[in-house]
């Protein structure tokens, strides 16, 4: 099992959309790395001004490219078992905790999270 990040933003009310899916059988259809696989964990990062990981979920379908012009280079998958984190993980905190995690310097795309930080990350996000 791998861990991936994905992005959302305040302007599109993504955090509220995620919160509305907590405990529901149907999750969300969201952008994710093309390398994600069914069963992988996804951490939802909301960009500035929130600048924090706010939720986690489980990939439930193989990522596929979307044909819409605006999203043509992005892959999309069904993600369910959405769980909002009790305390969002601010990027400032994550940079201090995981200085070796390069994505934190420029969190602009979905990427795989390095395996060497999974255990500590699990403690922060409330386990698997």
N, C-alpha and C positions, 0 to 999 in steps of 0.2 A: 504494500500500500504506500502510495506517495501522498505528499501534501502540496497543494498549490495555492497561490493567491489569485484573487480576481478583484476587479475594481467596480466601484459605484461612485455616484456623486450626489451632492446635496441638492443641486438644481433639479435633478430628476426624481427626487424623493425616494431614492433607492433604499435608504435605511428604513423608512416607513414601510416600503414594499416588503422588505425582508421580515420585519416585525409582524406584518399581517399574515405571514405564512408559517409562523411558529406553531407547532402542534397540528398543522393541517396535513392531510395525506398528499396533497399536491404541493410541490415546492415551487421553484422558479426555473425559468429558462434563461440562462445567463451566459455571458462570455467566460471562457476558460481556455487555458492552454490546450493546443491540439494534442499535447502529450499526456493529458489527463486520461484516466481510465475509470471504468465503472468501479465504485467502491472507494475511490480516492477521496481524501478530505480537502475541502476548499475553505479558505479563510477569506472573508469579504472585507476588503479595505475600502473605506469611504474617503475620498480625496478631500483636500482643503475646502473649507476651514476645519472639518472634523479631523482629518488626518489620523485615522485610527482604524484598526481591525475591530469590527463591531459584531461579527457573527461568523458562524461556521456551518457547513453543510456537507452532504455526501453526494458525489457524482453518481447519477443513475442512468445516464445514457452516454454513448460514445460521442465526443465532440465532433460536430460537423461544421464545415464552412457555411456561412450564410450568404445567399446570393444578392441581398440588398446592397446597393452601391455604397451606402454609408458604412456598412459592416463587412465588406467583401473580404477583408484580410483577417477577420476574426472568426473564431470557432465558438460554437454554442452547444450547451448540454443542459439536460434536466438535472437540477440539483435539489435534493429534498432533505428531510430531517434538519431543517433550518433551526438553529439555536442562537439566540442573541447572547453575547457575552455579558456577564453580570457587570463587568467593568471594561469598557472599550480599551484596547491596547494602543495607546498613542504612539505614533511613529518615533517621537523623541525617546520614549522609554525603550522601544524595540531596538533603536540604534545603539543605545548604551548597553543593552543586554546582549545583543548579537552583532558586534562590530564586524564580524566576518561575513555577514549576510549582505552581499552586494546590492540586491534589489532595493534595500531600504534607502539607498542613496538617490534613487530615481524610480519610484514606484509608479510606472506608467503602463505596464502591460502585465498580463497574467504570467506567472512563472512558477516553476517547481521550487519548493523550499528545500534547502540543503538537509539531508538526512541527519547530519550530526547535531542539528538543533531540535529535532522532533521531540525528544523526551522533555526537554525544558519547556518547549512550546506547549506540549500537552498539559503540563502543570498550570500554565498560564491561561489556557483556554478551557480548562475543566475536563481534561481527558478526552478519550475517543468517543 
